[in-house]
């Protein structure tokens, strides 16, 4: 009898792929309010302490107060519109966070970087599953999230190709539901991925389905 491939198996294969390329793995339950490490509340999607530590590591010459001001800007939502908040965060991610602080009786301007682009190994890469988000009394748990320096940049939703009702299209539709019900997670999104273990669609937060890129995953050798 042929082995039955489950959604959980696909998830574990993908997690292992990321571990193999250098990501650290943490089960989301362990960093939940009831978990061993308690890094977050259920309504918090950024791993704040990790981001705070990364900002300090990447920007050692910038004063503590200025780094904290940059952190506050990143964590703040300035608009009721998800796409506007995502656009603002994308600017922070790519161009840095502009800050001002007092230096020798004058106001100095500088940029706080969230990611070390010159030295990639100076960043923290984390793959997490079982990451529950509660927003507006709605409880959701995307399959896999990739964090860089505590920022949830990539959300991966998985289905099982063996189930004709749970294909890659169903995974894409699930992501659309998440965007409506837990939008705070997607404020920080840089990439969405929907996969059934065989096919995968990937694109930006605002990409309609017809503009998502597609690739084939053969023998569960994940493309990432």
C-alpha positions as CSV (number, residue, x, y, z in Angstrom):
1,X,0.0,0.0,0.0
2,X,1.3,3.4,-0.9
3,X,2.2,5.7,2.0
4,X,-0.4,8.4,2.8
5,X,1.0,11.9,2.7
6,X,-0.7,14.1,5.3
7,X,-0.7,17.9,5.6
8,X,1.3,17.5,8.7
9,X,4.0,15.6,6.8
10,X,4.2,18.3,4.2
11,X,4.6,20.9,7.0
12,X,7.4,18.9,8.6
13,X,9.2,18.5,5.3
14,X,9.1,22.3,4.7
15,X,10.2,23.1,8.2
16,X,13.2,20.7,7.8
17,X,14.1,22.4,4.5
18,X,14.4,25.7,6.3
19,X,16.4,24.1,9.1
20,X,18.8,22.7,6.5
21,X,19.5,26.1,5.1
22,X,20.2,27.6,8.5
23,X,16.9,28.6,10.0
24,X,16.3,28.0,13.7
25,X,13.0,26.1,14.4
26,X,10.6,26.9,17.3
27,X,7.1,25.6,17.8
28,X,4.8,28.5,18.3
29,X,3.3,26.9,21.4
30,X,6.6,27.3,23.2
31,X,6.7,31.1,22.7
32,X,2.9,31.6,23.4
33,X,1.6,33.0,26.7
34,X,1.2,29.5,28.1
35,X,4.5,28.2,26.6
36,X,7.9,27.5,28.0
37,X,9.4,30.8,26.8
38,X,6.4,33.1,26.8
39,X,7.8,35.6,24.2
40,X,4.4,37.1,23.1
41,X,0.8,37.6,23.8
42,X,-1.7,36.0,21.3
43,X,-2.5,39.5,19.8
44,X,1.2,40.2,19.2
45,X,2.6,39.1,15.9
46,X,6.1,40.6,16.1
47,X,8.6,38.9,18.4
48,X,9.5,42.2,20.1
49,X,12.4,41.2,22.2
50,X,14.1,39.5,19.2
51,X,13.5,42.6,17.0
52,X,14.8,44.9,19.8
53,X,18.0,42.8,20.1
54,X,18.5,42.8,16.3
55,X,18.1,46.6,16.1
56,X,20.7,47.0,18.8
57,X,23.1,44.6,17.1
58,X,22.8,46.1,13.7
59,X,22.8,49.8,14.8
60,X,25.4,49.9,17.7
61,X,26.3,53.5,17.2
62,X,22.8,54.8,17.5
63,X,21.6,55.7,21.1
64,X,19.2,53.5,23.0
65,X,16.4,56.1,23.0
66,X,16.6,56.5,19.3
67,X,16.6,52.8,18.7
68,X,13.5,52.5,20.9
69,X,11.8,55.2,18.9
70,X,12.4,53.2,15.7
71,X,11.0,50.1,17.4
72,X,7.8,52.1,18.3
73,X,7.4,53.2,14.8
74,X,7.7,49.7,13.5
75,X,5.1,48.3,16.0
76,X,2.7,51.2,15.4
77,X,-0.3,51.0,13.0
78,X,-0.9,54.5,11.6
79,X,-3.8,53.6,9.3
80,X,-7.0,51.5,9.6
81,X,-6.1,50.1,6.1
82,X,-3.9,47.0,6.0
83,X,-2.3,47.8,2.7
84,X,-1.3,51.3,3.8
85,X,0.3,49.9,7.0
86,X,2.0,47.2,4.9
87,X,3.3,49.8,2.5
88,X,4.7,51.9,5.4
89,X,6.4,48.8,6.9
90,X,7.9,47.9,3.5
91,X,9.6,51.3,3.4
92,X,11.0,50.7,6.9
93,X,12.2,47.3,5.8
94,X,13.9,48.4,2.6
95,X,15.0,52.0,3.4
96,X,15.4,51.9,7.2
97,X,13.6,53.9,9.9
98,X,14.5,57.6,10.0
99,X,14.9,58.9,13.5
100,X,16.1,62.1,15.2
101,X,17.9,62.4,18.5
102,X,19.8,65.1,20.5
103,X,23.5,64.9,20.1
104,X,25.9,67.5,21.5
105,X,23.3,70.2,21.9
106,X,21.9,69.7,18.4
107,X,19.3,67.5,16.7
108,X,20.9,64.7,14.7
109,X,19.2,62.6,12.0
110,X,20.0,59.0,11.3
111,X,18.6,55.7,10.0
112,X,17.8,52.6,12.0
113,X,18.1,49.4,10.0
114,X,15.8,46.4,10.8
115,X,17.8,43.9,8.6
116,X,21.6,43.7,8.0
117,X,21.7,43.5,4.2
118,X,25.5,43.8,4.0
119,X,26.1,40.9,6.4
120,X,23.2,38.4,6.1
121,X,24.5,36.1,8.8
122,X,24.2,39.0,11.2
123,X,20.4,38.4,11.1
124,X,18.2,35.9,12.9
125,X,16.2,33.5,10.8
126,X,13.4,31.6,12.4
127,X,10.8,29.1,11.1
128,X,7.7,28.7,13.3
129,X,4.6,26.6,13.1
130,X,1.6,26.4,15.5
131,X,1.6,30.2,15.8
132,X,-1.8,31.2,17.0
133,X,-3.0,34.8,16.5
134,X,-6.1,36.2,18.2
135,X,-7.6,39.4,16.8
136,X,-11.1,40.7,17.4
137,X,-12.1,37.5,19.2
138,X,-11.0,35.5,16.1
139,X,-8.5,32.7,16.6
140,X,-6.4,31.7,13.6
141,X,-3.2,29.6,13.2
142,X,-1.4,29.8,9.8
143,X,0.7,26.8,9.0
144,X,4.2,28.1,8.8
145,X,5.6,31.6,9.4
146,X,9.2,32.8,8.6
147,X,10.6,35.5,10.9
148,X,13.6,37.6,10.2
149,X,14.9,39.4,13.3
150,X,11.5,38.8,15.0
151,X,9.5,40.2,12.0
152,X,6.9,37.8,10.4
153,X,7.9,38.4,6.8
154,X,6.6,35.2,5.1
155,X,3.3,33.3,5.7
156,X,3.0,29.8,4.3
157,X,-0.3,28.0,4.0
158,X,-0.4,24.3,3.2
159,X,-3.0,21.9,1.9
160,X,-2.8,18.2,0.9
161,X,-2.6,17.4,-2.8
162,X,-4.1,14.0,-2.1
163,X,-7.4,15.7,-1.1
164,X,-9.1,17.1,-4.2
165,X,-10.8,19.7,-2.0
166,X,-7.6,20.8,-0.3
167,X,-5.4,21.9,-3.2
168,X,-3.2,24.9,-3.7
169,X,-6.2,27.0,-4.6
170,X,-7.7,26.2,-1.2
171,X,-4.5,27.3,0.4
172,X,-4.6,30.6,-1.5
173,X,-8.2,31.1,-0.4
174,X,-7.2,30.4,3.2
175,X,-4.6,33.2,3.0
176,X,-7.3,35.6,1.9
177,X,-9.4,34.7,4.9
178,X,-6.4,35.3,7.2
179,X,-5.8,38.8,5.7
180,X,-9.4,39.7,6.6
181,X,-9.5,38.1,10.1
182,X,-6.0,38.7,11.4
183,X,-4.7,41.7,9.4
184,X,-2.1,42.6,12.1
185,X,0.0,39.7,11.0
186,X,0.0,40.9,7.4
187,X,1.1,44.4,8.2
188,X,4.6,42.9,8.2
189,X,4.2,40.6,5.3
190,X,6.8,40.5,2.5
191,X,5.7,37.2,0.8
192,X,2.7,34.9,0.7
193,X,3.1,31.2,-0.2
194,X,0.3,28.7,-0.9
195,X,1.2,25.1,-1.5
196,X,-0.3,21.6,-1.5
197,X,3.1,19.9,-1.4
198,X,3.2,19.6,-5.2
199,X,2.4,23.0,-6.6
200,X,3.1,26.3,-5.0
201,X,1.9,29.9,-5.6
202,X,3.8,32.8,-4.2
203,X,3.6,36.6,-4.4
204,X,3.1,39.8,-2.6
205,X,0.3,40.7,-0.2
206,X,-1.6,42.6,-2.9
207,X,-1.1,40.2,-5.8
208,X,-4.3,38.8,-7.3
209,X,-4.2,35.1,-7.9
210,X,-3.7,35.4,-11.6
211,X,-0.4,37.3,-11.0
212,X,1.1,34.9,-8.5
213,X,4.1,32.9,-9.6
214,X,3.8,29.2,-9.8
215,X,6.3,26.4,-9.4
216,X,6.2,22.6,-9.1
217,X,7.7,20.9,-6.1
218,X,8.8,17.4,-7.2
219,X,9.3,14.6,-4.7
220,X,8.7,17.1,-1.9
221,X,12.0,18.9,-2.6
222,X,10.8,22.3,-1.6
223,X,11.8,25.2,-3.8
224,X,12.7,27.7,-1.1
